Amino acid sequence: MELTLLGTGAPEGLPRPDCPCASCATALGENARAATALLVDGTLLLDLTPGAAFAAARAGRSLGGVRQVLLSHPHDGPPVEVPAGLPQPGRVPDGRELALLTGHRVRAVAMDAPGTGYAVTGPDGQRLLYLPPGAAPAGLDAQTDVYDMVLADVVGRPDALAKLRAAGAVGPTTDVIAVHLDHDVPPGPELRRRLAAAGARAVPDGTTLDVGVYEDVPDVPRRTLVLGGARSGKSVEAERRLESFPDVLYVATGGTRDGDVEWASRVSVHRDRRPASWRTTETCDLVPLLAEDGPPLLVDCLSLWLTDAMDSVNAWDDADWADDGERELRARVEELVDAVRHTRRTLVAVSNEVGSGIVPATASGRRYRDELGRLNAAFAGECEHVLLVVAGQSLTLRG
């Protein structure tokens, strides 16, 4: 089954008309995107958008062989003119299946927002799923087979991908293509980086893809360390990397701190950001979690883990530190780093980068700064992907 993407942008396109934002200002060349429309084997058109005939011509395709036009979502604005020779567009009722004379079968999938998803099976058995903008499946039965390709609003609704993964509809060989791309993420390297973390990719308008050919499916980094200063956005970046995966275990190393109202407010903000499907555990005992098989782990954060570890060896007392404290802390850090090296789970960990700030005025403060620097360096050495977040912008240090 052959798929040509006549457009890959949001309904208003990218750049948006008259939008002054930085993303729209840089959406030039191959980063400019028309509203999403898909041409399947030259015979099925999913979503009719303005200029579809010209987009097909630019891609070296013709709409002359189209026998069915289906709409996936309500189209705002003036009616789109149907090019001469094309059948009138329609929609398939949720749960119904449409059989085409070409051998294609199209099943309508119910969404949790206005619109209809379409599961298309080609004459040779390849399967693709196309979801409308801003929508996720309303309910999924257990899937016995994964889709060969999924086209969805990965940036706007990452939870849709998480639901598909939980149902077994998306697997390691599924080619996930991001469509309905808007100005929420700067185009170019930043968009590619975010999509790769979700196991997805974007292609320019006019690209033709063979469904079932998955050599270009990006590998999701298994171990990632996210560094950053206070309020840099490092926790948001870490959470974003796993929001398209189900059943994530969020490991909070800070505890509750009874009576600390400001700390409780911080915890509440973090909790409210997490997807409802995630679970939370409060512990600094990370080694057993890393040794187990299970869903992805998000550890926030290593700096609080280190505080607990230094407390346990009374590292703040010079005599205890010189006696056995330093040796015991080194052993705990080595045990943690070794567990990271051998873990089979997907892991995203957060830590503070404090070495570039003011030199602490106390010996204990300097000791903590030095030990955190050593921990971060050792932990990063076992990660395929290391990021530094500055002013909300992620800089790739490795991967």
Secondary structure as the mmCIF struct_conf table of DSSP 4:
data_model
#
loop_
_struct_conf.conf_type_id
_struct_conf.id
_struct_conf.beg_label_comp_id
_struct_conf.beg_label_asym_id
_struct_conf.beg_label_seq_id
_struct_conf.end_label_comp_id
_struct_conf.end_label_asym_id
_struct_conf.end_label_seq_id
STRN STRN1 GLU A 2 GLY A 7
STRN STRN2 GLY A 9 GLY A 9
TURN_TY1_P TURN_TY1_P1 PRO A 11 GLU A 12
STRN STRN3 LEU A 14 LEU A 14
BEND BEND1 PRO A 15 PRO A 15
HELX_LH_PP_P HELX_LH_PP_P1 ARG A 16 ARG A 16
TURN_TY1_P TURN_TY1_P2 PRO A 17 ASP A 18
BEND BEND2 CYS A 21 CYS A 21
HELX_RH_AL_P HELX_RH_AL_P1 ALA A 22 ALA A 25
TURN_TY1_P TURN_TY1_P3 THR A 26 THR A 26
HELX_RH_3T_P HELX_RH_3T_P1 GLY A 29 ASN A 31
STRN STRN4 ARG A 33 ARG A 33
HELX_LH_PP_P HELX_LH_PP_P2 ALA A 34 ALA A 34
STRN STRN5 ALA A 35 ALA A 35
HELX_LH_PP_P HELX_LH_PP_P3 THR A 36 THR A 36
STRN STRN6 ALA A 37 VAL A 40
TURN_TY1_P TURN_TY1_P4 ASP A 41 THR A 43
STRN STRN7 LEU A 44 LEU A 46
BEND BEND3 ASP A 47 ASP A 47
TURN_TY1_P TURN_TY1_P5 PRO A 50 GLY A 51
HELX_RH_AL_P HELX_RH_AL_P2 ALA A 52 ARG A 58
TURN_TY1_P TURN_TY1_P6 ALA A 59 GLY A 60
BEND BEND4 LEU A 63 LEU A 63
TURN_TY1_P TURN_TY1_P7 GLY A 64 GLY A 65
STRN STRN8 GLN A 68 LEU A 70
BEND BEND5 HIS A 73 HIS A 73
BEND BEND6 GLY A 77 PRO A 78
HELX_LH_PP_P HELX_LH_PP_P4 PRO A 79 PRO A 83
TURN_TY1_P TURN_TY1_P8 ALA A 84 GLY A 85
HELX_LH_PP_P HELX_LH_PP_P5 LEU A 86 PRO A 89
STRN STRN9 GLY A 90 GLY A 90
HELX_LH_PP_P HELX_LH_PP_P6 VAL A 92 PRO A 93
TURN_TY1_P TURN_TY1_P9 ASP A 94 GLY A 95
STRN STRN10 GLU A 97 ALA A 99
TURN_TY1_P TURN_TY1_P10 LEU A 101 THR A 102
BEND BEND7 GLY A 103 GLY A 103
STRN STRN11 ARG A 105 ALA A 110
STRN STRN12 MET A 111 MET A 111
BEND BEND8 ASP A 112 GLY A 115
STRN STRN13 THR A 116 THR A 121
TURN_TY1_P TURN_TY1_P11 PRO A 123 ASP A 124
BEND BEND9 GLY A 125 GLY A 125
STRN STRN14 ARG A 127 TYR A 130
TURN_TY1_P TURN_TY1_P12 PRO A 133 GLY A 134
STRN STRN15 PRO A 137 PRO A 137
BEND BEND10 ALA A 138 ALA A 138
HELX_LH_PP_P HELX_LH_PP_P7 ASP A 141 GLN A 143
BEND BEND11 THR A 144 ASP A 145
BEND BEND12 ASP A 148 ASP A 148
STRN STRN16 MET A 149 ALA A 152
TURN_TY1_P TURN_TY1_P13 VAL A 154 GLY A 156
HELX_RH_AL_P HELX_RH_AL_P3 PRO A 158 ALA A 166
TURN_TY1_P TURN_TY1_P14 ALA A 167 GLY A 168
BEND BEND13 ALA A 169 VAL A 170
TURN_TY1_P TURN_TY1_P15 PRO A 172 THR A 173
STRN STRN17 ASP A 175 ALA A 178
BEND BEND14 HIS A 180 HIS A 180
STRN STRN18 LEU A 181 LEU A 181
TURN_TY1_P TURN_TY1_P16 HIS A 183 ASP A 184
BEND BEND15 VAL A 185 VAL A 185
TURN_TY1_P TURN_TY1_P17 PRO A 187 GLY A 188
HELX_RH_AL_P HELX_RH_AL_P4 PRO A 189 ALA A 197
TURN_TY1_P TURN_TY1_P18 ALA A 198 GLY A 199
STRN STRN19 ALA A 200 ARG A 201
TURN_TY1_P TURN_TY1_P19 ASP A 205 GLY A 206
STRN STRN20 THR A 208 ASP A 210
TURN_TY1_P TURN_TY1_P20 VAL A 211 GLY A 212
TURN_TY1_P TURN_TY1_P21 GLU A 215 ASP A 216
HELX_LH_PP_P HELX_LH_PP_P8 VAL A 217 PRO A 221
BEND BEND16 ARG A 222 ARG A 222
STRN STRN21 ARG A 223 GLY A 228
TURN_TY1_P TURN_TY1_P22 ALA A 230 ARG A 231
BEND BEND17 SER A 232 GLY A 233
HELX_RH_AL_P HELX_RH_AL_P5 LYS A 234 LEU A 242
TURN_TY1_P TURN_TY1_P23 GLU A 243 SER A 244
BEND BEND18 PHE A 245 ASP A 247
STRN STRN22 LEU A 249 ALA A 252
BEND BEND19 GLY A 254 GLY A 254
TURN_TY1_P TURN_TY1_P24 ASP A 258 GLY A 259
HELX_RH_AL_P HELX_RH_AL_P6 VAL A 261 ARG A 273
BEND BEND20 ARG A 274 ARG A 274
TURN_TY1_P TURN_TY1_P25 ALA A 276 SER A 277
STRN STRN23 ARG A 279 GLU A 282
BEND BEND21 CYS A 284 CYS A 284
HELX_RH_AL_P HELX_RH_AL_P7 LEU A 286 ALA A 291
BEND BEND22 GLU A 292 GLU A 292
BEND BEND23 PRO A 295 PRO A 295
STRN STRN24 LEU A 297 ASP A 300
HELX_RH_AL_P HELX_RH_AL_P8 LEU A 302 SER A 312
TURN_TY1_P TURN_TY1_P26 VAL A 313 TRP A 316
BEND BEND24 ASP A 317 ASP A 317
HELX_RH_AL_P HELX_RH_AL_P9 ASP A 318 ASP A 320
HELX_RH_PI_P HELX_RH_PI_P1 TRP A 321 GLY A 325
HELX_RH_AL_P HELX_RH_AL_P10 GLU A 326 HIS A 342
BEND BEND25 ARG A 345 ARG A 345
STRN STRN25 LEU A 347 ASN A 352
TURN_TY1_P TURN_TY1_P27 GLY A 355 SER A 356
BEND BEND26 GLY A 357 GLY A 357
HELX_LH_PP_P HELX_LH_PP_P9 ILE A 358 PRO A 360
BEND BEND27 ALA A 361 THR A 362
HELX_RH_AL_P HELX_RH_AL_P11 ALA A 363 ALA A 380
TURN_TY1_P TURN_TY1_P28 GLY A 381 GLU A 382
BEND BEND28 GLU A 384 GLU A 384
STRN STRN26 HIS A 385 VAL A 390
TURN_TY1_P TURN_TY1_P29 ALA A 391 GLY A 392
STRN STRN27 GLN A 393 ARG A 398
#
